[in-house]
Amino acid sequence: MHPARARLIHDRPQHPGPVLYWMHRELRARDNWALLHALALAEQRRQPLAVAFCLARRYPLAALPHFAFMLHGLRETASTLASLGIPFLLLRGEPGHAVADYARHAKIGLLVTDADPTRPKRAWLADLLASLACPAIEVDARNIVPARRATDKAEYMARTLRPKIQRLLPEFLDPFPNLTPGLCLDASPGASPGSPPACALTLPPWPAAAPAVDWPALLAEFGPPPPHFPPGETAAHSALAAFLRTGLPRYADDRNTPLEPASSRLSPYLHFGQISAQRIALAVQASPAPLEARLAFLEQLIVRRELAENFCLHTPHYDSTEAFPAWARATLAKHQHDARPFLASESQLDAAATPDPLWNAAQRQLLATGHLHGWLRMYWAKQILLWSPDSETALARVLRLNDTLSLDGRDVNGYAGAAWSIGGVHDRPWPERPVFGTIRSMTPGGAAKKFDVKRFVEAWTRPSLL
Ligand SMILES: Cc1cc2nc3c(=O)[nH]c(=O)nc-3n(C[C@H](O)[C@H](O)[C@H](O)COP(=O)(O)OP(=O)(O)OC[C@H]3O[C@@H](n4cnc5c(N)ncnc54)[C@H](O)[C@@H]3O)c2cc1C
């Protein structure tokens, strides 16, 4: 693993003891740099390794389908880990405290965990570090170029981050070592892609009690997984394979139309860490799809996605209007008292009962499938700005609906997307219009030029979908 992925976040005296990987963002056994790093450190120290996941009592705006998707996926990950001889521990409670208690009980010598700049995760980590006696290392396994290595400040827009990412990409877009039952592959930088496993996995047994997880009982608590997105690592890789065959070749031309879209629909899998963005990028690079399509997709998967991480990492109030640039706050304030064409109530939005048939159809799609097409997501959010009394209310509504209804919600991409739509983050001023001021607007007329709006509305107005 590239050493710049890992960072010592808790400098405590070294003492022997097992290695614990606290997995909370990268919920996968395959292609996971944090797991690979924890494994390499355990082997170096000749210490046992276990993976712990803590199920929080609550998570802001998460709903049952989110938990069901996550836990069904984790069941598969736990079973893959078991086949590798790595115990999986399911803890419950307030994660920072529960992991700290377990680390004390198991006399952990080293903790490895996922990097995550969102506020709930930062709070969990602060709780843990307040009482953790051993050193802790954070690994950025989410971004291809680790966010802290790409740049040390909030980037103004994609144009300013892109060259930094492009310069570092050859260093970080390296192949993953294989992790196969009973064996580990030499993860040293010199290992050639696809070379055979170089060392036997010789970890001592986990010394503390590791109670078996009662998966059927746990899964029953959260209901069935969402029907439109089968959960788990295998399903994520099948979705990638289907996208490479059918979506990617058309991506440059058709990604922005919500009818028969060419987009990958991989965002729920990426959000829950069930697939690695780096694995997707490697597969896309190797695909025979036209270069233009591959580049268009990698721009979203790498530059836009890593720009969103950069936004949350360097913007403490990433989910508030305080995060908007000064020009955007000024123009929104200037137009705050402009007459709105319609003032929506929360319940009209919830029930897809606004005067705009396209917006209602998009909201129905979101309600029915837990997913909204990328172009429509921008339109959907911008109409909420148009129909709200002020930008604070609009942003809060967009985040509430996006985070509760969308399977990929509560993600850095969502905070950046909402701030882009409502507050001009990563964008520039556009010609001035009522309500929006110089924030870029999107209109039903613009949508009609892009795709067959009538057909989309009809598709999402059928009674069976309601
Ligand atoms: C108001 C609003 C809310 C959004 N909320 C979320 C959210 O909660 N979760 C989420 O993952 N994305 C969110 N996005 C970003 C984007 O719309 C989705 O990532 C994308 O539509 C997911 O569909 P896909 O996987 O088919 O994307 P594809 O077009 O196939 O792209 C592949 C991957 O690239 C990344 N990506 C694509 N577009 C963007 C983008 N604009 N910004 C950052 N990363 C991107 C995603 O990880 C995506 O899965 C939001 C955008 C807006 C405007």
Ligand as a Chemical Component Dictionary entry (heavy atoms), coordinates in Angstrom:
data_LIG
# 
_chem_comp.id                   LIG 
_chem_comp.type                 NON-POLYMER 
_chem_comp.pdbx_formal_charge   0 
_chem_comp.three_letter_code    LIG 
# 
loop_
_chem_comp_atom.comp_id 
_chem_comp_atom.atom_id 
_chem_comp_atom.alt_atom_id 
_chem_comp_atom.type_symbol 
_chem_comp_atom.charge 
_chem_comp_atom.model_Cartn_x 
_chem_comp_atom.model_Cartn_y 
_chem_comp_atom.model_Cartn_z 
_chem_comp_atom.pdbx_ordinal 
LIG C1  C1  C 0 -28.705 17.626 -4.953  1  
LIG C2  C2  C 0 -27.726 16.491 -5.158  2  
LIG C3  C3  C 0 -27.647 15.493 -4.218  3  
LIG C4  C4  C 0 -26.740 14.439 -4.396  4  
LIG N1  N1  N 0 -26.692 13.469 -3.426  5  
LIG C5  C5  C 0 -25.797 12.454 -3.546  6  
LIG C6  C6  C 0 -25.704 11.469 -2.531  7  
LIG O1  O1  O 0 -26.406 11.534 -1.524  8  
LIG N2  N2  N 0 -24.806 10.459 -2.699  9  
LIG C7  C7  C 0 -24.009 10.376 -3.809  10 
LIG O2  O2  O 0 -23.209 9.437  -3.918  11 
LIG N3  N3  N 0 -24.066 11.315 -4.770  12 
LIG C8  C8  C 0 -24.926 12.349 -4.678  13 
LIG N4  N4  N 0 -24.982 13.306 -5.657  14 
LIG C9  C9  C 0 -24.015 13.262 -6.766  15 
LIG C10 C10 C 0 -24.502 12.488 -8.019  16 
LIG O3  O3  O 0 -25.737 12.959 -8.434  17 
LIG C11 C11 C 0 -24.571 10.983 -7.755  18 
LIG O4  O4  O 0 -23.326 10.524 -7.252  19 
LIG C12 C12 C 0 -24.880 10.177 -9.009  20 
LIG O5  O5  O 0 -26.068 10.628 -9.598  21 
LIG C13 C13 C 0 -25.016 8.700  -8.624  22 
LIG O6  O6  O 0 -25.503 7.943  -9.688  23 
LIG P1  P1  P 0 -24.550 6.947  -10.466 24 
LIG O7  O7  O 0 -23.835 6.065  -9.499  25 
LIG O8  O8  O 0 -25.350 6.309  -11.533 26 
LIG O9  O9  O 0 -23.493 7.970  -11.087 27 
LIG P2  P2  P 0 -22.492 7.796  -12.306 28 
LIG O10 O10 O 0 -22.762 8.892  -13.274 29 
LIG O11 O11 O 0 -22.457 6.420  -12.822 30 
LIG O12 O12 O 0 -21.076 8.164  -11.629 31 
LIG C14 C14 C 0 -20.262 7.181  -10.983 32 
LIG C15 C15 C 0 -19.906 7.632  -9.593  33 
LIG O13 O13 O 0 -19.195 8.868  -9.639  34 
LIG C16 C16 C 0 -19.540 9.648  -8.503  35 
LIG N5  N5  N 0 -20.201 10.881 -8.939  36 
LIG C17 C17 C 0 -20.971 11.060 -10.045 37 
LIG N6  N6  N 0 -21.411 12.339 -10.109 38 
LIG C18 C18 C 0 -20.910 12.956 -9.019  39 
LIG C19 C19 C 0 -20.999 14.285 -8.515  40 
LIG N7  N7  N 0 -21.680 15.241 -9.156  41 
LIG N8  N8  N 0 -20.378 14.572 -7.342  42 
LIG C20 C20 C 0 -19.668 13.631 -6.690  43 
LIG N9  N9  N 0 -19.543 12.370 -7.130  44 
LIG C21 C21 C 0 -20.156 12.034 -8.262  45 
LIG C22 C22 C 0 -20.507 8.829  -7.675  46 
LIG O14 O14 O 0 -19.785 8.135  -6.690  47 
LIG C23 C23 C 0 -21.106 7.897  -8.708  48 
LIG O15 O15 O 0 -21.622 6.719  -8.153  49 
LIG C24 C24 C 0 -25.884 14.389 -5.521  50 
LIG C25 C25 C 0 -25.964 15.420 -6.465  51 
LIG C26 C26 C 0 -26.880 16.462 -6.297  52 
LIG C27 C27 C 0 -26.947 17.546 -7.324  53 
# 
loop_
_chem_comp_bond.comp_id 
_chem_comp_bond.atom_id_1 
_chem_comp_bond.atom_id_2 
_chem_comp_bond.value_order 
_chem_comp_bond.pdbx_ordinal 
LIG C1  C2  SING 1  
LIG C2  C3  SING 2  
LIG C2  C26 DOUB 3  
LIG C3  C4  DOUB 4  
LIG C4  N1  SING 5  
LIG C4  C24 SING 6  
LIG N1  C5  DOUB 7  
LIG C5  C6  SING 8  
LIG C5  C8  SING 9  
LIG C6  O1  DOUB 10 
LIG C6  N2  SING 11 
LIG N2  C7  SING 12 
LIG C7  O2  DOUB 13 
LIG C7  N3  SING 14 
LIG N3  C8  DOUB 15 
LIG C8  N4  SING 16 
LIG N4  C9  SING 17 
LIG N4  C24 SING 18 
LIG C9  C10 SING 19 
LIG C10 O3  SING 20 
LIG C10 C11 SING 21 
LIG C11 O4  SING 22 
LIG C11 C12 SING 23 
LIG C12 O5  SING 24 
LIG C12 C13 SING 25 
LIG C13 O6  SING 26 
LIG O6  P1  SING 27 
LIG P1  O7  DOUB 28 
LIG P1  O8  SING 29 
LIG P1  O9  SING 30 
LIG O9  P2  SING 31 
LIG P2  O10 DOUB 32 
LIG P2  O11 SING 33 
LIG P2  O12 SING 34 
LIG O12 C14 SING 35 
LIG C14 C15 SING 36 
LIG C15 O13 SING 37 
LIG C15 C23 SING 38 
LIG O13 C16 SING 39 
LIG C16 N5  SING 40 
LIG C16 C22 SING 41 
LIG N5  C17 SING 42 
LIG N5  C21 SING 43 
LIG C17 N6  DOUB 44 
LIG N6  C18 SING 45 
LIG C18 C19 SING 46 
LIG C18 C21 DOUB 47 
LIG C19 N7  SING 48 
LIG C19 N8  DOUB 49 
LIG N8  C20 SING 50 
LIG C20 N9  DOUB 51 
LIG N9  C21 SING 52 
LIG C22 O14 SING 53 
LIG C22 C23 SING 54 
LIG C23 O15 SING 55 
LIG C24 C25 DOUB 56 
LIG C25 C26 SING 57 
LIG C26 C27 SING 58 
# 
